[in-house]
């Protein structure tokens, strides 16, 4: 992590002109794929191809982003005294901070949020954060606050080092890296740098969004591209080997990032990509022949009945990939985000005090079941015979009696 603090500058020069791996590339580190024009990601897993000069970048350090949001109890003197200890538990080992946002919750509700922001070259370790005057003042103020809890939102970078494995097939002086990245929701800044030279760095930015777009509708596609043609030197069965007529390659060789989540879609876990995908010789792309939601309904027919027959439909219930990742996720039910973040992405007016003042909408558990309270505690996201997509008949008060 020490190299983070000394990085001199970032190079984001990525161009479609780099069709040949290593050909004419003078930058110490270059992101070959995806291109900067391909700046939207529809899945949590991302494969990135990077080329680096062996002399200036004998190994590659990749800084990817992490985030977490949790409340910390401040309701007692002991809890307030233990704030720093509970706070540091939220930060992954070996990580640095980019942004730290906090908001107090009092009996009346939430106060205005405040943020500590750090640039990439200035991102801080835990030791440095503890010495930061702003954080020191926060820890001091908490000891006398009347707030019941503080909601912490953290975002930062975590480093992974990669040893060289593949030579760049077009340039013996360069190394080719296949980097598998797990994205966090929203904007991701991914930094690639060689350890032998502080300035040998490149950056790729992408936004992981809660929507979907068929491969055939995307402006940039890797398969059957001029760049992929270089991969046929080692990899068999790629479309560019026969002008896009067939796809016979093993998907898992390159798309390991798709199976990196804690929760995997069954076809991904079984490596049965053909259950959903097929290669279109006409469109020269990977396609879902039946599209969404029909491909999903092939297995999830119970959801189809619920979506299509519910008197009270959810407007996005048939757009499965708005909420679910088709491959893998860190969330149960392969959701793209936690339930609260997904729902409030559209229902922004329900972020707190719903359905009545000070009623929790996350971070609290139902005593009877031990499950965390969330939107789906009361609402069915796929459809319901009841008004407001409620899980029970009898109106809102009847739903309240589940817990009260």
C-alpha positions as CSV (number, residue, x, y, z in Angstrom):
1,X,0.0,0.0,0.0
2,X,3.0,2.3,0.4
3,X,3.2,2.9,-3.3
4,X,-0.3,4.5,-3.3
5,X,1.0,7.5,-1.4
6,X,3.9,8.2,-3.8
7,X,2.2,7.8,-7.2
8,X,3.1,10.7,-9.3
9,X,0.5,10.8,-12.1
10,X,-2.2,8.7,-13.8
11,X,-2.4,7.9,-17.4
12,X,-5.8,7.3,-18.9
13,X,-4.8,7.0,-22.5
14,X,-6.9,4.2,-23.9
15,X,-7.7,4.2,-27.6
16,X,-9.2,1.8,-30.1
17,X,-6.1,2.4,-32.2
18,X,-4.3,-0.1,-29.9
19,X,-5.5,-3.0,-32.0
20,X,-2.3,-5.0,-31.7
21,X,-1.2,-6.0,-28.2
22,X,2.0,-4.1,-27.6
23,X,2.4,-2.7,-31.1
24,X,3.6,0.9,-30.9
25,X,2.8,1.2,-27.2
26,X,5.3,3.3,-25.4
27,X,3.4,3.9,-22.1
28,X,4.8,1.8,-19.2
29,X,1.2,0.6,-18.5
30,X,-1.6,0.6,-21.0
31,X,-5.2,-0.6,-20.6
32,X,-6.1,-2.5,-23.8
33,X,-9.6,-3.5,-23.0
34,X,-12.2,-2.2,-22.2
35,X,-11.7,1.1,-24.0
36,X,-12.6,4.3,-22.2
37,X,-15.7,4.5,-24.5
38,X,-16.9,1.3,-22.9
39,X,-17.5,3.1,-19.6
40,X,-20.7,1.4,-18.4
41,X,-20.8,-2.0,-16.8
42,X,-23.9,-4.1,-16.4
43,X,-22.4,-6.9,-14.3
44,X,-20.3,-6.9,-11.1
45,X,-17.5,-9.0,-12.7
46,X,-15.2,-7.3,-15.1
47,X,-12.3,-8.6,-17.2
48,X,-9.6,-6.0,-18.0
49,X,-6.6,-6.6,-20.3
50,X,-3.5,-4.6,-19.4
51,X,-0.1,-4.4,-21.3
52,X,3.0,-3.3,-19.4
53,X,6.7,-2.9,-20.2
54,X,8.7,-5.6,-18.5
55,X,11.5,-3.2,-17.7
56,X,9.5,-0.5,-16.0
57,X,6.7,-2.7,-14.6
58,X,8.2,-6.1,-13.6
59,X,4.9,-6.7,-11.8
60,X,1.6,-5.0,-11.7
61,X,-0.3,-3.5,-8.7
62,X,-4.0,-3.0,-9.2
63,X,-6.0,-0.8,-7.0
64,X,-9.8,-1.6,-7.0
65,X,-12.5,0.0,-5.0
66,X,-14.4,-1.2,-1.9
67,X,-17.3,0.3,0.0
68,X,-19.4,-0.4,3.1
69,X,-22.2,1.3,4.9
70,X,-23.1,0.4,8.5
71,X,-24.5,2.1,11.6
72,X,-22.6,2.3,14.9
73,X,-24.5,2.4,18.2
74,X,-24.0,5.6,20.3
75,X,-26.9,5.2,22.7
76,X,-24.7,4.5,25.8
77,X,-21.5,5.8,27.2
78,X,-19.7,2.5,26.6
79,X,-20.9,2.5,23.0
80,X,-19.6,6.0,22.5
81,X,-16.2,5.1,24.1
82,X,-15.9,2.1,21.7
83,X,-16.7,4.1,18.6
84,X,-13.1,4.1,17.2
85,X,-12.8,0.3,17.7
86,X,-16.1,-0.4,16.0
87,X,-15.2,2.0,13.2
88,X,-11.9,0.4,12.3
89,X,-13.7,-3.0,12.1
90,X,-15.4,-1.7,9.0
91,X,-12.2,-1.2,7.0
92,X,-10.8,-4.2,5.2
93,X,-7.3,-5.3,6.0
94,X,-4.6,-3.5,3.9
95,X,-7.1,-1.0,2.5
96,X,-7.0,2.8,2.3
97,X,-9.8,5.4,2.5
98,X,-11.0,7.6,-0.3
99,X,-14.2,8.9,1.2
100,X,-15.8,8.8,4.7
101,X,-19.3,10.1,5.1
102,X,-21.2,10.1,8.4
103,X,-24.6,11.2,9.6
104,X,-25.9,11.2,13.2
105,X,-29.3,9.7,14.0
106,X,-31.2,11.4,16.9
107,X,-34.6,10.7,18.3
108,X,-36.1,13.1,15.8
109,X,-34.3,11.5,12.8
110,X,-31.2,12.0,10.7
111,X,-29.0,15.1,10.7
112,X,-27.2,16.5,7.6
113,X,-24.4,14.2,6.5
114,X,-20.7,15.3,6.5
115,X,-17.8,13.9,4.5
116,X,-14.0,13.6,4.7
117,X,-12.6,13.3,1.1
118,X,-9.1,12.2,0.0
119,X,-7.5,12.2,-3.4
120,X,-6.0,9.0,-4.7
121,X,-2.4,10.0,-4.0
122,X,-3.5,11.1,-0.5
123,X,-5.7,8.2,0.4
124,X,-5.0,7.3,4.0
125,X,-4.2,4.2,6.0
126,X,-5.8,3.5,9.3
127,X,-2.8,5.0,11.2
128,X,-2.9,8.2,9.1
129,X,-6.7,8.5,9.6
130,X,-6.3,8.4,13.3
131,X,-3.8,11.2,13.1
132,X,-6.1,13.3,10.9
133,X,-7.3,16.3,12.8
134,X,-10.9,16.0,11.4
135,X,-11.3,12.4,12.4
136,X,-9.7,13.1,15.9
137,X,-12.3,15.9,16.4
138,X,-15.1,13.6,15.3
139,X,-14.1,10.9,17.8
140,X,-13.9,13.6,20.5
141,X,-17.3,15.0,19.6
142,X,-18.9,11.5,19.8
143,X,-18.0,11.1,23.4
144,X,-20.5,13.9,24.3
145,X,-23.1,13.5,21.6
146,X,-26.8,12.9,22.3
147,X,-27.2,11.0,19.0
148,X,-28.4,7.4,19.2
149,X,-26.2,6.1,16.4
150,X,-24.0,7.3,13.6
151,X,-24.4,5.9,10.0
152,X,-21.0,5.4,8.4
153,X,-20.4,5.2,4.7
154,X,-16.9,4.3,3.6
155,X,-15.2,4.0,0.2
156,X,-11.6,3.4,-0.7
157,X,-9.0,1.3,-2.6
158,X,-7.5,-2.1,-2.0
159,X,-4.3,-3.3,-3.7
160,X,-3.6,-6.6,-5.4
161,X,-0.2,-7.5,-6.9
162,X,0.0,-9.6,-10.1
163,X,3.2,-11.4,-11.2
164,X,3.8,-11.6,-14.9
165,X,2.4,-14.7,-16.6
166,X,1.8,-14.0,-20.2
167,X,4.1,-12.4,-22.8
168,X,2.5,-9.8,-25.0
169,X,2.2,-11.8,-28.3
170,X,2.9,-8.7,-30.4
171,X,5.8,-7.3,-28.3
172,X,8.5,-9.3,-26.5
173,X,9.3,-6.3,-24.3
174,X,5.8,-6.2,-22.8
175,X,3.7,-8.4,-20.5
176,X,0.0,-9.1,-20.9
177,X,-2.2,-9.2,-17.8
178,X,-5.7,-10.6,-17.5
179,X,-7.2,-8.8,-14.5
180,X,-10.5,-10.0,-13.0
181,X,-12.2,-7.1,-11.0
182,X,-15.3,-7.1,-8.8
183,X,-17.0,-3.7,-9.1
184,X,-19.0,-1.8,-6.5
185,X,-22.3,-0.1,-7.4
186,X,-21.8,3.3,-9.1
187,X,-18.5,4.8,-10.3
188,X,-15.4,2.7,-10.1
189,X,-11.8,4.1,-10.5
190,X,-9.3,1.2,-11.1
191,X,-5.6,2.1,-11.0
192,X,-2.9,0.0,-12.6
193,X,0.8,0.8,-11.9
194,X,4.2,-0.8,-12.2
195,X,6.2,-1.0,-9.1
196,X,9.6,0.0,-10.6
197,X,8.5,3.4,-11.6
198,X,6.2,5.7,-9.6
199,X,4.7,7.3,-12.8
200,X,4.1,4.0,-14.6
201,X,0.3,4.1,-14.0
202,X,-2.9,3.9,-16.0
203,X,-6.5,4.3,-15.0
204,X,-9.8,2.9,-16.2
205,X,-13.2,4.2,-15.0
206,X,-16.5,2.5,-15.3
207,X,-20.0,2.9,-13.8
208,X,-21.7,-0.3,-12.6
209,X,-25.4,0.4,-13.2
210,X,-28.6,-1.2,-12.1
211,X,-30.0,-1.8,-15.6
212,X,-29.2,-4.1,-18.5
213,X,-28.3,-3.8,-22.2
214,X,-28.1,-6.6,-24.7
215,X,-24.6,-7.2,-26.1
216,X,-25.8,-6.6,-29.6
217,X,-26.9,-3.1,-28.6
218,X,-23.6,-2.1,-27.1
219,X,-21.3,0.2,-29.1
220,X,-18.1,-1.8,-28.3
221,X,-17.7,-5.6,-28.3
222,X,-14.6,-7.6,-27.7
223,X,-15.5,-10.8,-29.4
224,X,-14.8,-10.8,-33.2
225,X,-12.9,-7.5,-32.8
226,X,-9.5,-6.8,-34.2
227,X,-8.1,-7.0,-30.7
228,X,-9.5,-10.4,-30.1
229,X,-7.7,-11.6,-33.3
230,X,-4.4,-11.4,-31.4
231,X,-5.8,-13.8,-28.8
232,X,-6.2,-16.6,-31.3
233,X,-2.4,-17.0,-31.2
234,X,-3.0,-19.0,-27.9
235,X,-6.7,-19.4,-27.5
236,X,-8.7,-21.7,-29.7
237,X,-12.3,-21.4,-30.7
238,X,-12.6,-17.6,-30.7
239,X,-15.0,-16.1,-33.2
240,X,-12.4,-14.0,-34.9
241,X,-10.6,-17.2,-36.0
242,X,-13.4,-17.9,-38.5
243,X,-14.8,-14.4,-39.2
244,X,-17.3,-14.6,-36.5
245,X,-19.2,-17.7,-37.7
246,X,-18.7,-19.7,-34.5
247,X,-17.9,-19.5,-30.8
248,X,-16.2,-22.7,-29.5
249,X,-14.0,-21.3,-26.8
250,X,-14.3,-22.2,-23.1
251,X,-15.9,-19.1,-21.5
252,X,-14.5,-19.9,-18.1
253,X,-10.9,-19.4,-19.2
254,X,-11.4,-15.6,-19.5
255,X,-14.6,-14.8,-17.7
256,X,-13.6,-15.9,-14.2
257,X,-14.7,-12.5,-12.9
258,X,-18.3,-13.6,-13.6
259,X,-18.0,-16.4,-11.0
260,X,-16.3,-14.3,-8.3
261,X,-19.3,-13.4,-6.2
262,X,-20.3,-15.0,-3.0
263,X,-23.7,-16.0,-4.5
264,X,-23.6,-17.6,-8.0
265,X,-26.4,-18.2,-10.5
266,X,-26.7,-22.0,-10.9
267,X,-25.7,-22.1,-14.6
268,X,-22.5,-20.1,-13.8
269,X,-21.7,-22.4,-10.9
270,X,-22.2,-25.4,-13.2
271,X,-20.3,-23.7,-16.0
272,X,-23.3,-24.2,-18.3
273,X,-23.1,-20.8,-20.1
274,X,-25.1,-22.3,-23.0
275,X,-28.2,-22.6,-20.7
276,X,-28.8,-18.9,-21.4
277,X,-26.3,-17.8,-24.0
278,X,-25.7,-18.7,-27.6
279,X,-23.5,-17.4,-30.4
280,X,-25.2,-15.6,-33.3
281,X,-23.3,-15.9,-36.6
282,X,-25.6,-13.3,-38.1
283,X,-25.0,-10.7,-35.4
284,X,-21.5,-11.9,-34.6
285,X,-22.2,-11.7,-30.9
286,X,-23.2,-13.6,-27.8
287,X,-27.0,-13.4,-27.5
288,X,-30.0,-14.4,-25.4
289,X,-32.2,-15.9,-28.0
290,X,-35.3,-15.6,-25.9
291,X,-34.3,-12.3,-24.3
292,X,-35.3,-11.2,-20.8
293,X,-37.5,-12.1,-19.1
294,X,-38.3,-15.2,-21.2
295,X,-34.9,-16.7,-20.7
296,X,-35.3,-16.3,-16.9
297,X,-38.8,-17.8,-17.0
298,X,-37.4,-21.0,-18.5
299,X,-36.4,-22.0,-15.0
300,X,-38.2,-19.5,-12.8
301,X,-41.7,-20.2,-13.9
302,X,-43.1,-19.5,-10.5
303,X,-41.9,-15.9,-10.9
304,X,-43.5,-15.7,-14.3
305,X,-46.9,-16.6,-12.9
306,X,-46.5,-14.1,-10.1
307,X,-45.4,-11.3,-12.4
308,X,-48.0,-11.9,-15.1
309,X,-51.0,-12.7,-12.9
310,X,-50.6,-10.2,-10.1
311,X,-53.5,-7.7,-9.9
312,X,-50.9,-5.2,-8.5
313,X,-47.8,-5.5,-10.8
314,X,-44.4,-4.0,-10.0
315,X,-43.4,-1.9,-13.1
316,X,-39.9,-3.4,-13.3
317,X,-40.8,-7.0,-12.3
318,X,-40.3,-8.3,-15.8
319,X,-37.0,-6.5,-16.2
320,X,-35.1,-9.1,-14.2
321,X,-31.7,-7.7,-14.8
322,X,-32.6,-4.3,-13.3
323,X,-32.3,-5.9,-9.8
324,X,-30.5,-9.2,-10.4
325,X,-27.1,-10.1,-11.7
326,X,-27.3,-12.9,-14.2
327,X,-23.9,-14.3,-13.1
328,X,-23.0,-13.7,-9.5
329,X,-23.1,-11.2,-6.7
330,X,-22.1,-10.5,-3.1
331,X,-25.8,-10.2,-2.2
332,X,-28.3,-13.0,-1.6
333,X,-30.6,-13.8,-4.5
334,X,-27.8,-12.5,-6.7
335,X,-29.1,-8.9,-6.3
336,X,-26.9,-6.2,-7.8
337,X,-27.1,-4.2,-4.5
338,X,-28.6,-4.6,-1.1
339,X,-32.4,-4.4,-1.0
340,X,-32.6,-1.0,0.5
341,X,-30.3,0.6,-2.1
342,X,-32.1,-1.1,-5.0
343,X,-35.5,0.0,-3.9
344,X,-34.6,3.5,-2.9
345,X,-32.8,3.9,-6.2
346,X,-36.3,4.5,-7.6
347,X,-38.3,5.3,-4.4
348,X,-36.1,8.1,-3.2
349,X,-38.8,9.5,-0.9
350,X,-38.9,6.3,1.1
351,X,-35.3,6.3,2.3
352,X,-36.2,6.8,5.9
353,X,-39.2,7.1,8.3
354,X,-41.3,4.7,6.2
355,X,-44.1,3.8,6.6
356,X,-44.3,6.0,9.7
357,X,-41.9,8.3,11.5
358,X,-38.7,6.6,12.8
359,X,-39.7,3.2,11.6
360,X,-36.5,1.4,10.5
361,X,-36.1,0.4,6.9
362,X,-32.7,-1.4,7.3
363,X,-30.1,-2.5,9.9
364,X,-32.7,-3.7,12.4
365,X,-33.9,-7.3,12.7
366,X,-37.4,-8.8,13.0
367,X,-37.5,-10.4,16.5
368,X,-39.7,-13.3,15.4
369,X,-37.5,-14.4,12.5
370,X,-34.1,-12.8,13.0
371,X,-34.2,-11.4,9.4
372,X,-33.1,-7.9,8.7
373,X,-36.0,-5.4,8.2
374,X,-36.1,-4.4,4.6
375,X,-38.6,-3.3,1.9
376,X,-39.4,-6.9,1.1
377,X,-40.5,-7.5,4.8
378,X,-43.7,-5.8,3.8
379,X,-43.7,-5.6,0.0
380,X,-43.4,-8.3,-2.7
381,X,-41.1,-7.0,-5.5
382,X,-42.5,-9.4,-8.1
383,X,-46.2,-8.7,-7.7
384,X,-49.0,-9.0,-5.3
385,X,-52.8,-9.4,-5.2
386,X,-52.8,-6.7,-2.6
387,X,-52.5,-2.9,-2.9
388,X,-49.1,-1.4,-2.7
389,X,-47.6,-4.8,-3.4
390,X,-48.1,-5.7,0.3
391,X,-47.3,-9.3,1.3
392,X,-50.6,-9.7,3.2
393,X,-54.3,-8.9,2.6
394,X,-56.2,-6.6,5.0
395,X,-54.3,-3.4,4.4
396,X,-51.2,-1.8,5.9
397,X,-52.3,-2.3,9.5
398,X,-52.6,-6.1,9.0
399,X,-49.0,-6.1,7.8
400,X,-47.9,-4.3,10.9
401,X,-49.4,-7.1,13.1
402,X,-46.7,-9.5,11.7
403,X,-44.2,-7.9,14.1
404,X,-46.4,-5.8,16.4
